[in-house]
Amino acid sequence: MRAVRRPDVGLGRAAVFFGLLLELLLAIAVASSAELLAPLPLTLLAIALALAARACVVGCYLREDDVVVRSWLRTYRAPRRVISDARPISYSGFATRFSDSRLVSMVALDVVGRAVPYELRFSADTPRRVRASALRVREWLVAPGSVAAG
């Protein structure tokens, strides 16, 4: 098993941009507040720093025998044998009022190892890049003992 340093299939440019924008806005808010040590701006800045740090490791890590999907709040692990497919899907979430987006896609891993099948979603990015990410994961699924190059 190799060391996990950077995601093989990352979250995309949108997450990095969002993190940097949040950091900038909160730094401006803290700098312009009358009291630099006010609890609310410092708390918001600490949350923004934690999200920015988490954004650096969010993504899908392909290992020899399993896959690690790190989202904003949780880390999921699934053995290779329980993943049936990786496919691109339209992004649907808070930013799009939970309707399908034509501009942003995600990769969905179909996991069938439990009584109820579920999917792990990651990599919100442009449809072209998401298709390439899904293809990389599919190649990892069909090539036993290999780890996809990042």
ChimeraX attribute file (.defattr): number of C-alpha atoms within 10 A of each C-alpha:
attribute: neighborCount
match mode: 1-to-1
recipient: residues
	/A:1	10
	/A:2	8
	/A:3	7
	/A:4	12
	/A:5	8
	/A:6	14
	/A:7	18
	/A:8	19
	/A:9	25
	/A:10	24
	/A:11	25
	/A:12	19
	/A:13	12
	/A:14	13
	/A:15	20
	/A:16	14
	/A:17	11
	/A:18	14
	/A:19	19
	/A:20	15
	/A:21	13
	/A:22	19
	/A:23	20
	/A:24	14
	/A:25	13
	/A:26	20
	/A:27	16
	/A:28	12
	/A:29	16
	/A:30	19
	/A:31	12
	/A:32	10
	/A:33	11
	/A:34	9
	/A:35	10
	/A:36	12
	/A:37	11
	/A:38	11
	/A:39	10
	/A:40	10
	/A:41	19
	/A:42	16
	/A:43	12
	/A:44	17
	/A:45	20
	/A:46	14
	/A:47	15
	/A:48	21
	/A:49	17
	/A:50	12
	/A:51	18
	/A:52	19
	/A:53	12
	/A:54	15
	/A:55	21
	/A:56	15
	/A:57	19
	/A:58	25
	/A:59	24
	/A:60	27
	/A:61	24
	/A:62	26
	/A:63	20
	/A:64	15
	/A:65	15
	/A:66	18
	/A:67	20
	/A:68	18
	/A:69	24
	/A:70	23
	/A:71	19
	/A:72	15
	/A:73	8
	/A:74	8
	/A:75	12
	/A:76	11
	/A:77	13
	/A:78	17
	/A:79	14
	/A:80	19
	/A:81	13
	/A:82	15
	/A:83	21
	/A:84	15
	/A:85	16
	/A:86	23
	/A:87	17
	/A:88	23
	/A:89	20
	/A:90	20
	/A:91	25
	/A:92	17
	/A:93	11
	/A:94	8
	/A:95	9
	/A:96	11
	/A:97	9
	/A:98	10
	/A:99	12
	/A:100	14
	/A:101	15
	/A:102	12
	/A:103	12
	/A:104	20
	/A:105	23
	/A:106	26
	/A:107	30
	/A:108	20
	/A:109	24
	/A:110	17
	/A:111	20
	/A:112	16
	/A:113	15
	/A:114	8
	/A:115	6
	/A:116	7
	/A:117	12
	/A:118	14
	/A:119	15
	/A:120	19
	/A:121	21
	/A:122	25
	/A:123	28
	/A:124	25
	/A:125	23
	/A:126	18
	/A:127	19
	/A:128	12
	/A:129	19
	/A:130	27
	/A:131	19
	/A:132	14
	/A:133	24
	/A:134	22
	/A:135	16
	/A:136	19
	/A:137	24
	/A:138	18
	/A:139	15
	/A:140	20
	/A:141	23
	/A:142	11
	/A:143	10
	/A:144	12
	/A:145	12
	/A:146	14
	/A:147	21
	/A:148	18
	/A:149	9
	/A:150	12
